[in-house]
Amino acid sequence: MFKSGSRRHLLVALSLVGTVMTAIVVLVGAWTRLTDAGLGCPDWPGCYGRLVVPDAGVAQAHTPDSPLEPFKAWVEMFHRYIASLLGVIVLALVMLGRSRRNDAGYPWGVSLALLMAIVVQGAFGAFTVTLKLWPQVVTLHLLGGLAVMGLFLWLHLRLRRYARSISKEGEGIVSAPRRLSRWWAVAIALLVAQLALGGWTSSNYAGMACQGFPTCNGEWWPSMDWSEGFHLTQTVGPNYLYGQLHADARSAIHMGHRLGALALGITLLMLIWRHWGVRQLRPILLLLFAVYGGQVLIGALNVIWWLPLSLALVHTAGALLMVAMMVLAVWQARGIGQPGRSSAMGECVNA
């Protein structure tokens, strides 16, 4: 159906579209959560048993104890529609790439990992509704969305490298990726932990548990209940809209997110210091830290200005950008698709 060259270009283009679409889906998911529309449709995958939002009479007959709020229902369904479109893109990538799965350099494994991730995300989307915004599921759903975007971006980079190597008849093929230093593993682990803390803060409605910045409720170390705030075996069943935790538990979650940001910032500075001598890495690492600094500023303004919707969405966009920048930084550091790197880089990255 497609010529070889056309299929390669289509795969590259689809993976880029998927990366952008995933970012949009995550942002719409954040908008859904911030407008309290997560339970706008009490069932899944339909809305009051329909594929489109029904009228109030149909909704009342289907679920009498959940009155229809049209705006919230349409926000939730819009999120589901575009998430479904993202699944179609993943299926198209797998089907188009299946004939090339045995080619040297073709990222078939990444394609399958992306397919598995999107299936898991669909399940988390269902559980988010059926378990009534249980914080554990909501947090994992956010992390899953960020992981899907990271996989899409990694697949795009791999497909570009593959297409270049084929079109140049091997000129684009490079040696095995360089091994990264332990600082990269620490930075990635802390970034994932910080993203999880952000999701936990949001899903437990702890964003305003601390008033003021850099202090929390006028204190550097306020009253906090860490055991309750990070009790991961919360009861399944209550409606978690607006949260179920008391004030001290929410303060602990909020402060945990702040402390996580501090740990991540120190690690990123160490990463920059450790690899400062690598000229090719310096710009991407500085840009990564600049995005981190922007996230800290936006987080502080969210607290000071009482979590306005627009700024909260910008904070989510910053998390997406952090993931994208980390993926690009790792790609650069590993030297994939970058022939002719100096030995100094190999020595630094392998140290």
Disulfide bonds with the S-S distance in Angstrom:
Cys41-Cys47 2.08
Cys210-Cys216 1.93
